[in-house]
Amino acid sequence: MKDLIERYVYDVTRRLPENTRAEVAKELNANIGDMLPEQPAEADIVKVLTTLGEPRELAAGYRTTQRYLISPKWMDEYLMVLKIVLIVLAAISLVFTLIETLTDPQATTVIGMIAEVFGTTFSEVISSLFHGFTLVTLIFVAIDHYGSKCDKEPWSPKSLPELPKDNVRKISRTESIIGMMMATIFGAIFAYLLLNNQLYIAWFDEGTWNIGAGIPLFNDAVILAFLPVYVASVVVTIADHAVKLKVGHWNVATAVSHTIEHLFSIVLMIVFVNTPNLLNAAFLDHAAAFFESPSTTVLAEGIASAATGIVTFIAIFVVIDLIVTWVRVFRPSRRSVK
């Protein structure tokens, strides 16, 4: 019975600033105790908690500032989704605008090009943030308005989340946010390069860089077939960081998400490097002539062997990382989470 009260207090205080949680928990426990008889049964506790109402709505009453564009019932979820969407949109807009502006500048002077890059990038990022904010807000307004009408089942204390264990390992929010940003930025850059087939290999030749005579490294047909799967892998990576950001500690859910993301990525790499006709024939001809290789077949096999070795090395570290991850779940830290 006491566990039900602790879970209710936890579900309320976890939505509040950390510096107010202890005081609110003390006050809430006292209020619940005053509302209960001296020897309460479980039915008495359920009745009191039901009277107090849903934790997210009660938590809103303890906030010093009231926010009603989105009702307190959905405010926490709204802010979480908004942060993720704005980070992703800003990163994508920044990358693609910079690439487009730098590869096809309209200005003819250095100062003009600098002004064009900064001006265009700033305006595009602000525009994408505005559109993202508007879209997310409208969606949550609709969910709040129509969801309340469709929600026929009243809140019950039985739906309270379990209390977190004292010895779980936390996941850094900063690390999760940076991970999302890096996955978005580098994922967008690589996707752009693949889409335009602008990946080259350069080698140093007598004091100058030889960039394969400007010949793309990969075969167009293979890249176009691979691109949707690659974009899906970036989405999976971003979703993995979003799950970690939401949960905030290592448990089965975050470990499963982490495992799916890692396995998806490594399988994709293995399939990619073993795809037939991956390398552009024109590039192989040029490279074979430069390096005086016996044939393009020998050169292609050498490149494939090197790529397989690199992927194997990465796969070993992925396996080690997954083992460590699951050890974190089943053998948590001995230190208490404050």
URHUKA-V63084 format. One record per backbone hydrogen bond with DSSP energy under -1.0 kcal/mol. NH is the residue of the N-H (numbers start at 1). CO is the residue of the C=O. E is the energy in kcal/mol with one decimal. If there is no record, write none. Layout:
# URHUKA-V63084
nh->NH co->CO e->E
nh->NH co->CO e->E
This chain:
# URHUKA-V63084
nh->5 co->1 e->-1.3
nh->6 co->2 e->-2.5
nh->7 co->3 e->-2.3
nh->8 co->4 e->-1.8
nh->9 co->5 e->-2.7
nh->10 co->6 e->-2.5
nh->11 co->7 e->-2.3
nh->12 co->8 e->-1.6
nh->13 co->9 e->-2.8
nh->14 co->10 e->-2.2
nh->15 co->12 e->-1.3
nh->16 co->13 e->-1.8
nh->20 co->17 e->-1.8
nh->24 co->20 e->-2.3
nh->25 co->21 e->-2.8
nh->26 co->22 e->-2.1
nh->27 co->23 e->-2.3
nh->28 co->24 e->-2.9
nh->29 co->25 e->-2.4
nh->30 co->26 e->-1.9
nh->31 co->27 e->-2.3
nh->32 co->28 e->-2.5
nh->33 co->29 e->-2.4
nh->34 co->30 e->-2.1
nh->35 co->31 e->-1.3
nh->45 co->41 e->-1.8
nh->46 co->42 e->-2.6
nh->47 co->43 e->-2.1
nh->48 co->44 e->-2.2
nh->49 co->45 e->-2.7
nh->50 co->46 e->-2.3
nh->51 co->47 e->-1.9
nh->52 co->48 e->-2.2
nh->53 co->49 e->-1.5
nh->58 co->54 e->-2.1
nh->59 co->55 e->-2.9
nh->60 co->56 e->-1.1
nh->62 co->59 e->-1.1
nh->74 co->71 e->-1.8
nh->75 co->71 e->-1.0
nh->78 co->74 e->-2.5
nh->79 co->75 e->-2.5
nh->80 co->76 e->-1.9
nh->81 co->77 e->-2.5
nh->82 co->78 e->-2.6
nh->83 co->79 e->-2.2
nh->84 co->80 e->-1.9
nh->85 co->81 e->-2.7
nh->86 co->82 e->-2.6
nh->87 co->83 e->-2.3
nh->88 co->84 e->-2.4
nh->89 co->85 e->-2.8
nh->90 co->86 e->-2.5
nh->91 co->87 e->-2.2
nh->92 co->88 e->-2.5
nh->93 co->89 e->-2.7
nh->94 co->90 e->-2.4
nh->95 co->91 e->-2.4
nh->96 co->92 e->-2.4
nh->97 co->93 e->-2.2
nh->98 co->94 e->-2.1
nh->99 co->95 e->-2.4
nh->100 co->96 e->-2.5
nh->101 co->97 e->-2.6
nh->102 co->98 e->-2.6
nh->103 co->99 e->-2.1
nh->104 co->100 e->-1.4
nh->113 co->109 e->-2.4
nh->114 co->110 e->-2.4
nh->115 co->111 e->-2.6
nh->116 co->112 e->-2.3
nh->117 co->113 e->-2.7
nh->118 co->114 e->-2.5
nh->119 co->115 e->-2.7
nh->120 co->116 e->-2.6
nh->121 co->117 e->-2.3
nh->122 co->118 e->-2.5
nh->123 co->119 e->-2.2
nh->124 co->120 e->-2.4
nh->125 co->121 e->-2.5
nh->126 co->122 e->-2.4
nh->127 co->123 e->-2.2
nh->128 co->124 e->-2.4
nh->129 co->125 e->-2.4
nh->130 co->126 e->-2.4
nh->131 co->127 e->-2.3
nh->132 co->128 e->-2.5
nh->133 co->129 e->-2.7
nh->134 co->130 e->-2.6
nh->135 co->131 e->-2.5
nh->136 co->132 e->-2.5
nh->137 co->133 e->-2.3
nh->138 co->134 e->-2.5
nh->139 co->135 e->-2.2
nh->140 co->136 e->-2.3
nh->141 co->137 e->-2.4
nh->142 co->138 e->-2.2
nh->143 co->139 e->-2.5
nh->144 co->140 e->-2.8
nh->145 co->141 e->-2.5
nh->146 co->142 e->-2.9
nh->147 co->143 e->-1.9
nh->148 co->144 e->-1.0
nh->150 co->146 e->-1.7
nh->151 co->147 e->-1.4
nh->152 co->150 e->-1.5
nh->159 co->156 e->-2.1
nh->160 co->157 e->-1.6
nh->168 co->165 e->-1.1
nh->171 co->248 e->-2.6
nh->176 co->172 e->-1.9
nh->177 co->173 e->-2.6
nh->178 co->174 e->-2.7
nh->179 co->175 e->-2.2
nh->180 co->176 e->-2.1
nh->181 co->177 e->-2.3
nh->182 co->178 e->-2.9
nh->183 co->179 e->-2.5
nh->184 co->180 e->-2.2
nh->185 co->181 e->-3.0
nh->186 co->182 e->-2.4
nh->187 co->183 e->-1.4
nh->188 co->184 e->-2.4
nh->189 co->185 e->-2.3
nh->190 co->186 e->-2.5
nh->191 co->187 e->-2.3
nh->192 co->188 e->-2.3
nh->193 co->189 e->-2.3
nh->194 co->190 e->-2.5
nh->195 co->191 e->-2.8
nh->196 co->192 e->-2.1
nh->198 co->193 e->-2.7
nh->203 co->210 e->-2.3
nh->205 co->208 e->-3.8
nh->208 co->205 e->-1.3
nh->210 co->203 e->-3.4
nh->214 co->211 e->-2.2
nh->215 co->212 e->-1.9
nh->217 co->199 e->-3.1
nh->219 co->278 e->-2.8
nh->223 co->219 e->-2.2
nh->224 co->220 e->-2.4
nh->225 co->221 e->-1.5
nh->226 co->222 e->-1.8
nh->227 co->223 e->-2.2
nh->230 co->226 e->-2.0
nh->231 co->227 e->-2.6
nh->232 co->228 e->-2.1
nh->233 co->229 e->-1.8
nh->234 co->230 e->-1.9
nh->235 co->231 e->-2.2
nh->236 co->232 e->-2.3
nh->237 co->233 e->-2.1
nh->238 co->234 e->-2.5
nh->239 co->235 e->-2.6
nh->240 co->236 e->-2.1
nh->241 co->237 e->-2.0
nh->242 co->238 e->-2.1
nh->243 co->239 e->-2.4
nh->244 co->240 e->-2.1
nh->245 co->241 e->-2.3
nh->246 co->242 e->-2.2
nh->247 co->243 e->-2.8
nh->248 co->244 e->-2.3
nh->250 co->169 e->-2.9
nh->255 co->251 e->-2.4
nh->256 co->252 e->-2.6
nh->257 co->253 e->-2.3
nh->258 co->254 e->-2.6
nh->259 co->255 e->-2.4
nh->260 co->256 e->-2.7
nh->261 co->257 e->-2.2
nh->262 co->258 e->-2.2
nh->263 co->259 e->-2.8
nh->264 co->260 e->-2.6
nh->265 co->261 e->-2.1
nh->266 co->262 e->-2.5
nh->267 co->263 e->-2.5
nh->268 co->264 e->-2.0
nh->269 co->265 e->-2.1
nh->270 co->266 e->-2.3
nh->271 co->267 e->-2.6
nh->272 co->268 e->-2.4
nh->273 co->269 e->-2.4
nh->274 co->270 e->-1.0
nh->275 co->272 e->-1.5
nh->278 co->275 e->-1.1
nh->280 co->217 e->-2.8
nh->284 co->280 e->-2.2
nh->285 co->281 e->-2.3
nh->286 co->282 e->-2.0
nh->287 co->283 e->-2.9
nh->288 co->284 e->-2.8
nh->289 co->285 e->-1.9
nh->290 co->286 e->-2.1
nh->291 co->287 e->-2.7
nh->293 co->288 e->-2.3
nh->299 co->295 e->-1.8
nh->300 co->296 e->-2.8
nh->301 co->297 e->-2.3
nh->302 co->298 e->-2.0
nh->303 co->299 e->-2.5
nh->304 co->300 e->-2.5
nh->305 co->301 e->-2.3
nh->306 co->302 e->-2.1
nh->307 co->303 e->-2.6
nh->308 co->304 e->-2.5
nh->309 co->305 e->-2.2
nh->310 co->306 e->-2.1
nh->311 co->307 e->-2.5
nh->312 co->308 e->-2.5
nh->313 co->309 e->-2.1
nh->314 co->310 e->-2.3
nh->315 co->311 e->-2.8
nh->316 co->312 e->-2.0
nh->317 co->313 e->-1.5
nh->318 co->314 e->-2.2
nh->319 co->315 e->-2.4
nh->320 co->316 e->-2.2
nh->321 co->317 e->-2.5
nh->322 co->318 e->-2.4
nh->323 co->319 e->-2.2
nh->324 co->320 e->-2.4
nh->325 co->321 e->-2.3
nh->326 co->322 e->-2.3
nh->327 co->323 e->-1.9
nh->328 co->324 e->-2.0
nh->329 co->325 e->-1.2
nh->330 co->326 e->-2.3
nh->331 co->327 e->-2.5
nh->337 co->166 e->-2.1
